[in-house]
Amino acid sequence: MSDLGLVAWPPELIRTERLVLREPEARDRTTFIELLASPEVHTYLGGPRPRDELEREMPEVPERWPGSFVVELDGAMIGQILLRRATGHRRPAAMGKVDLGYLFLPNAWGQGYAAEACAAALDWFDGALPGEPVVLTTQSANVGSMRLAAKLGFTEVERFQAWDAEQWLGLRPPAT
């Protein structure tokens, strides 16, 4: 599901006003485990994974593939941005398109970091794969993600039921 084709990877560091987007490194492993084991982070994502399972299974350098960015603030990982091809998506409108996903530690919420990081990743994507649309799926109950999707230019394609909740599928047209 991560195939972005022939993109140059890893890209140069992507710097925003406050953040750095970069390829995952071994020093990020603990934060990846925290993200994936956090009940708060996974409220709308089907629940957290068991920490002991993550400790056993997490590779030394997690999520090292094109489209997986660590979001760093002042030298520390605060989140992850994922851009990956939605080849196995259940919704026809998303099939084969690139899907935007993101996870941030709860202490980074409400400060605009997700919007800043996602916008930077989408700018990189527009340069790397011009002319491609991007999709985003979130639970409609996730007010923060719905607000972020609108801010990033995603518009509703459909709502559907999955994982015992209403899901929202949005589309961001290709950059012109």
C-alpha positions as CSV (number, residue, x, y, z in Angstrom):
1,M,0.0,0.0,0.0
2,S,3.0,2.3,0.1
3,D,3.9,2.4,-3.6
4,L,4.4,6.0,-4.7
5,G,6.2,4.9,-7.9
6,L,9.5,6.5,-8.9
7,V,9.8,9.3,-6.4
8,A,13.2,10.4,-5.2
9,W,13.4,9.1,-1.6
10,P,14.3,10.3,0.9
11,P,13.7,13.9,-0.1
12,E,15.7,16.8,1.3
13,L,14.6,17.8,4.7
14,I,11.3,19.7,4.5
15,R,11.3,22.7,6.8
16,T,8.3,24.8,7.8
17,E,8.2,27.7,10.1
18,R,8.3,25.4,13.2
19,L,8.7,21.9,12.0
20,V,11.0,19.5,10.1
21,L,9.7,16.6,8.0
22,R,12.2,13.9,7.5
23,E,12.7,10.2,7.0
24,P,12.2,8.0,10.1
25,E,15.4,7.1,12.0
26,A,16.2,4.6,14.8
27,R,15.9,7.3,17.4
28,D,12.1,7.6,16.6
29,R,11.2,4.0,17.5
30,T,10.1,4.9,21.1
31,T,7.8,7.6,19.8
32,F,6.3,5.4,17.1
33,I,5.5,2.9,19.8
34,E,3.9,5.7,21.9
35,L,1.8,6.8,18.9
36,L,0.6,3.3,18.1
37,A,-0.1,2.4,21.8
38,S,-1.9,5.6,22.7
39,P,-5.6,5.3,23.4
40,E,-6.0,9.0,22.8
41,V,-4.3,8.9,19.4
42,H,-6.4,5.9,18.4
43,T,-9.8,7.1,19.6
44,Y,-11.1,7.2,16.0
45,L,-8.7,4.6,14.6
46,G,-10.1,1.4,16.1
47,G,-8.1,1.5,19.3
48,P,-4.5,1.2,20.3
49,R,-2.2,-1.8,19.8
50,P,-0.7,-3.5,22.8
51,R,2.6,-1.9,23.9
52,D,4.3,-5.2,24.6
53,E,3.4,-6.4,21.1
54,L,4.7,-3.2,19.5
55,E,8.0,-3.5,21.6
56,R,8.5,-7.0,20.2
57,E,7.5,-6.3,16.5
58,M,8.6,-2.8,15.8
59,P,11.8,-2.7,13.7
60,E,14.8,-0.7,14.7
61,V,13.9,1.9,12.1
62,P,10.1,2.0,11.8
63,E,8.1,2.9,8.7
64,R,11.0,3.5,6.4
65,W,9.4,3.7,3.0
66,P,8.6,6.5,0.5
67,G,5.8,8.7,1.8
68,S,6.4,8.1,5.5
69,F,7.6,11.4,7.2
70,V,8.5,12.0,10.8
71,V,7.3,15.3,12.0
72,E,9.9,16.9,14.3
73,L,9.7,19.9,16.6
74,D,12.8,21.2,18.3
75,G,14.7,18.0,17.5
76,A,12.0,15.6,18.9
77,M,9.4,13.5,16.9
78,I,5.9,14.7,17.6
79,G,4.0,12.9,14.8
80,Q,4.0,11.1,11.5
81,I,2.6,12.0,8.0
82,L,1.8,9.1,5.7
83,L,1.3,9.4,1.9
84,R,0.6,5.9,0.4
85,R,-1.2,4.5,-2.5
86,A,-4.7,3.2,-1.5
87,T,-4.6,0.0,-3.6
88,G,-6.6,-2.0,-1.0
89,H,-9.2,0.7,-0.2
90,R,-12.8,-0.5,0.1
91,R,-14.2,2.6,-1.6
92,P,-14.1,2.9,-5.4
93,A,-13.5,6.7,-5.2
94,A,-10.3,6.1,-3.3
95,M,-8.9,3.0,-5.1
96,G,-5.5,3.6,-6.5
97,K,-5.2,7.2,-5.3
98,V,-2.7,8.4,-2.8
99,D,-4.1,8.5,0.8
100,L,-3.0,11.1,3.4
101,G,-2.8,9.9,7.0
102,Y,-1.3,11.4,10.1
103,L,-0.7,10.7,13.8
104,F,0.4,13.2,16.4
105,L,1.1,12.8,20.1
106,P,-1.6,14.3,22.2
107,N,0.7,17.0,23.7
108,A,1.1,18.3,20.1
109,W,-2.7,18.7,19.5
110,G,-4.4,22.0,19.1
111,Q,-1.3,24.0,18.1
112,G,-1.6,23.8,14.3
113,Y,1.3,21.3,13.8
114,A,-0.8,18.8,11.9
115,A,-2.0,21.5,9.4
116,E,1.5,22.8,9.0
117,A,3.1,19.4,8.5
118,C,0.3,18.0,6.2
119,A,0.4,21.1,4.0
120,A,4.2,20.8,3.7
121,A,3.9,17.0,2.9
122,L,1.2,17.8,0.3
123,D,3.4,20.5,-1.3
124,W,6.2,17.9,-1.5
125,F,3.8,15.4,-3.1
126,D,2.6,18.0,-5.6
127,G,6.2,18.4,-6.8
128,A,7.1,14.7,-6.7
129,L,3.9,13.4,-8.4
130,P,2.2,16.4,-10.2
131,G,-1.3,16.0,-11.4
132,E,-2.3,13.3,-8.8
133,P,-5.3,13.7,-6.5
134,V,-5.1,12.8,-2.8
135,V,-7.8,11.2,-0.6
136,L,-8.3,11.3,3.1
137,T,-10.6,9.1,5.2
138,T,-11.6,10.0,8.8
139,Q,-14.5,9.3,11.1
140,S,-17.1,12.0,10.7
141,A,-17.1,12.2,14.6
142,N,-13.5,13.3,14.6
143,V,-14.1,17.0,14.5
144,G,-10.4,17.9,14.5
145,S,-9.7,15.8,11.5
146,M,-12.8,17.1,9.7
147,R,-11.6,20.7,10.3
148,L,-8.1,19.8,9.1
149,A,-9.4,18.1,5.9
150,A,-11.3,21.3,5.0
151,K,-8.3,23.5,5.8
152,L,-6.2,21.4,3.5
153,G,-8.7,21.6,0.6
154,F,-10.3,18.2,0.8
155,T,-14.0,18.1,-0.2
156,E,-16.5,15.3,0.6
157,V,-16.9,12.5,-1.8
158,E,-19.0,10.2,0.3
159,R,-19.8,9.0,3.8
160,F,-20.0,5.3,4.6
161,Q,-20.2,2.9,7.5
162,A,-17.1,1.0,8.5
163,W,-15.6,-0.2,11.7
164,D,-18.8,0.5,13.6
165,A,-18.8,4.3,12.8
166,E,-19.6,6.7,10.0
167,Q,-16.5,7.4,7.9
168,W,-15.9,10.5,5.7
169,L,-14.0,10.3,2.5
170,G,-12.6,13.5,1.0
171,L,-10.7,14.3,-2.2
172,R,-8.1,17.0,-2.8
173,P,-7.9,17.6,-6.5
174,P,-4.5,17.7,-8.2
175,A,-2.6,20.9,-7.8
176,T,-2.7,23.1,-10.9
